[in-house]
């Protein structure tokens, strides 16, 4: 899951207020609130990325229509959702996206966008008028690497042209990079590129073996390469040029955990386990609900055409991998880990991309470091 850098965090303390009233409100509230929603509003895409976890390209046969989407936005607001990120595919290919954006903002939810940037220059005025808190561009390397990974000659130049148009209109822009073997040694170049072109934040995540990425044996980094990745990120973070943050599927519990997880200017934070089905919900373009869009279809909890979002979210049997987690579910080396009760095996989607267990994750710096010791 991916937002542009920013200091606002879902669930942050509210200043002031009556303590007794706040406690009573908390006691009456349901135990889980979908504070953050990442919504694949279409699977259509104008790129063909080698590392796409959704194998995007063509719209799903029965994507939600405008009326269905607007009703679903109301349901999200009623459930207490605070932030909605429009994703895809390429969300700007959906013609009614401005209607969706206005409805989300009008419902009091923070509005964000993840885009490949290919259509941004042409739609910059409409994007600027939509009221996005931030627009996040997917940037995967300097031009040669970015364009090859995405299958679009000149793709990075088009992305940067679109970003420039948004900067002119005072729209806050960020970037998300999927780290894989093609770009691992080019992160410094990406960092400098983003800083030069006025990006406010940078989120770094690992390419996972889903979708097209899962069809290639040499694309995903190996867990043994995590210490090198960590060293690169720490070195870049020390420059304090960009708001940098490691995403949920990258590194855990090393001595640099706070530095990697905490962006400049944020209060200290560290990994406390997967939020899918606890504070995060993913919705696909045909109305399927899962805890996170990165999870496989086996983690689907239902469809809003068959049950309301509230019924799916509040189902006591739903999202069991997180809501009903017990420490004895940890598997492999995670079972012996001293951080197991906090980490719960790291990113659930990452774990399932390499193992049948959602609670055994080899992509862990602590594990790699321990295994490397004599």
N, C-alpha and C positions, 0 to 999 in steps of 0.2 A: 501496500500500500502505500500514495506518494503525494505529498504536498510541497509547495514551494516553501523555502525557509521563512520562518516567522516566529515571533515570541509568544503568540497566543496559543494556549494549550486547552483543549477540551477538558472541562472539569476543574479549571483553575478556581481558586478561592474567590468568592465574591467579597468585595470590601464592605465593611460595616454590616448592618443587619442585626436582627435579634437572634441570639444564639439559641434560645428555646424554640423559636419558630423554625429556625433552620433545622434543628434536630427533629422536630415533629414532621417537617416536610420530608426529610430524608427517611424517616421511619415509615412514612406512608407510601413512599415511592417504590416502584417495582425494583427488583434487585439489579436488573440490567437495563441500560438505556443505550440505544444506538446513536451515540453522540456524533459519530462520524460515519457518513455513507459515501462509498465510492460506487458510482453508477455508470455502468457501460450502457450508454444510451443508444448505441448502434455497434454492430460488429463490422460494418462496412469500413474499409480503409483504402487509402490511396498510396500506401507503401506496402512492401512485402518484406518485413523485417525477419532476418534469420533468427533472431532471438525472441520473437513474439511468442509469449506463453499462451495466447488465445487463438493462434492460427487465424488471425483476422484477415479480412479481405472482402468478403461478400456479406451483406446484411443477412441476419437470420430470417428464415421464412415468415415468421409471425412476430415481428417486433411490436412492442406496445405502441398503440396509436396515441395521438396527442391527448385525447380525453382520458385514457387510462393513465398516462404519465401524470397529468395534472391531479388526478384523484390520488395517485400514489404519493405525490408531494405533500398533499394534505395529511395523509397518514403518517408520513415521516415527521412532520411538524408536531402532530398530536402525540407521537411517541417520545418527543423531547430531543429530536435530532438537532444538532447545532451546526453541522458543516456538511455540505454536499459537494462532492467533486464529480464533475462531468468527465467521463472517460470513454474509451472505445476499445477496439477500432479507432477511428478518428471521429470524435464527437462533432466536429464542425461540418461533417458530411451530412448530418441529420438536419434537414431544412428547418424544422421547427425548434431548433435549440434555443433561439432567443426567447421564444414563448416559455420554454421550460425555465430558462435562467431568470426571467422576470418573476415567475411564480415562486421560485425558490427564494429569491431575495425578498419578495413581498411577504413571504411566510416567516421572515425573521431569521432564516438560516444563512450562514456564511456560504458564499458561492465561490467555487474554485474550478479550474479547468486544467486538464492534462492534454496536450496536443503534440502532434509531430511537427507542427509549424508550417506545413506546406500550404495551408490556406489562410494563414493569419494575415499576411500582407493585404490580401484582397478584402478581408473581413475586419480589418483593424478598427474601423469606425464603429461597427456594430458591437464588437467585443468590448471596446472602451465604454460604450453606453450601457453595457449589461450589468456593470457593478461588481465585477469579479474582485474578490479579496486578493487573488493572485492568479497568474497564468503560468503554468509550469510546462516548459518545453523539454522534450526528450532529446538529450544530446549525448551521443555515444562515441565521440572522438573528434580529432581533427578531420578535415573534409574527406580525405581519402577513405578513412576507416568508417566514419559516420555514413557516408553515402553507400559504401559497399554493404555494410550491415543492414541498411534499410532498403537497398535495392532501388535507390532513386538518385541518378546522377544530378549533381547540383543541389541536392537536398539540404545540405547545411547552409549554403548561401541563401536559399529561399527561407529557411528557418530564421537566420540572422536578420534578413530583411524584414520579416514579420515582427521579430522582437524589437527592432529599431522603431517600427511604426507604433508599437505599443508604448515604448519608452517616451516617444514624442507626446503621447496622449496621457502621460503620467499613470500608466497601468503598471503595477508591480509585477516583475517577471522573475521566475526562478527556473532552475533546470534540474532534471533527474537523469542520472546516468546509470545504466546497467553495466556492471563491471564483468568482463569476461576475458578470455585469453587474447582476444584481438586488441583490447584497449587498456589492459592492466598497466602496461608500461607507458601509457600516454596520458595518464591522469593529470600530470603536471601541465601538459599542453591544454587539456580541457579546462582546468582551473584558470589558467591565464586567459584563455579565449573568453570564458564567461565573465571574468573581471573586466576585461577590455571592453566588452559589449554591454556593460551596465546591468548584468544580472544581480539580483539581490541575494539569492540563496542557491544552494546546491545540495541536493540529496543524492547519496550514493547507495546503490543496492546491488546485489548479486544477480546475475542472470541465472535462472533456475531451469532445470531440465524438464520443462513443460512445453507443450505445443511444438513449434518448429525447433526450438532450442533442444528439445528432447530427442530430436532426430539426428543430432550431430554429436559425435563422441568427443570432439576436441574443442568445444566452445566454452563450456562452463569451467571455471577455475576449480582446481583441486583444493580440498581443505588444507593441504600442506602449504599452499600458497598464501594462506591468510596472514601469517606473520609479515610477509613482504607487503601485502596490501595495507595492513595496519601501519607499518612504518611510513609508507607513502602518505597515507591520510593524515597521520600525526604531523608529519613535516609540512604538509600543505596547510593544515589548520593553524599551525604556529605563525603563519604569515598574517593571519587575521584580516585577509583581504575580502573574503566571502563568508557569509553565514553558511557553515558546513554542518552536515548531520548524516550519520550513518542510519540507514533505514532498518526496518525490523528484521530483515533476513541476513544481516551482516554482523559478524563478530559478537562474541559474548564473553563477559566476565574476565577479561584481561585486566591488567593494572591500568589500562588506558580507557576502561569502559566509560567513565564519566566524561572524559574529553571527547570521545567519539560520539556519544549519544547526546551531548549537550551543545547546542549551538551558542555562538557568541551572543551574550546578553540574556540568555535564558537562565532560569534557576536550574540548579544541578538536577540531572535526571539520569537514570540507568534503566537497563532492561528489566522489566517486571513480568515478562511473559506475553504470549500472543493475546491480542485483544479481540480476535474474531469471535463474534457471538456474545461478547461481553460489553464492549463499547463501540465495536465496529460492525458494520453490515455491508455486504456487497450485493448489488442487484444487476442482473444481466438484462440485455435489451428485450428479452421475451418475458421478463417478469420473474425469473428464477431467483430465489434468495439463497445466499450462502454467507457464511461468516466473513469471508474475504474473497474478492474476485480471483485471487491467485490460487485458491483451493481447487482441487479437481471436482468433477461432476459427482463423484461419490459423496461429497460433502454437501450436496444440495439439500435444503431443508423444506422446500415447497415452492409453489408458484402463486403469485398474487392474483392470478385469474381463477384460482381454485379456492384459496383462503385469503383473508385479509392479511396485510403485513403484520398487524398487531397479533393476529392469531398465530402466525408463524413465529414471530419474535418471542411471544410469551408462552409458547408451547413448552411445558416442563421437560419434554424429552429432546428438545432441539439443542443443537450446538454442544452435544454431550462431551466432545473431546476437550472442551474448555470448562463448561459449566459444571460438569460432574467429575472433573479431574481428581484423581487420588494419587498420592505419591508413589504407590506401588505400580502405577501404570508406566512409570519411567522404564525405559528399556536400554539394553546395551550399556555402554560406559555412563550414560546419563543416570542410570540407576544408582551409581556410586558417587555421583557428583555432589559436593557440599552445597551447590547453588540450586539443586533440583527443585526445591519447594518454591523458589522465586522464578526461575527461568522456565520451568515446565517443558524443557526440551527445545527451547528456542522457537523460531518461526515454524508454525504448523505446516504451512505449504512447503517450505524448504525441506522439512523432515520427510514429508510424504513424497517428495520428488526423488528421494534416494532410498527410502525404506517404507515398509508397510505400516510402521508405527508412527503416529503423530508426535510421539514423545521420545524420539531417539534421533539426534541430529549431529552428524559428524562435522557440520560447518560451525564449529565452536572453537574460538581461540584458546579457551582454557583447556579443552580436551586436547587440541593439537599440541599445546605447550607441554602438557603432562605426558603425552605419549612420546614426545621428543626427548624427555629427560632420561638419562641412563638408569 
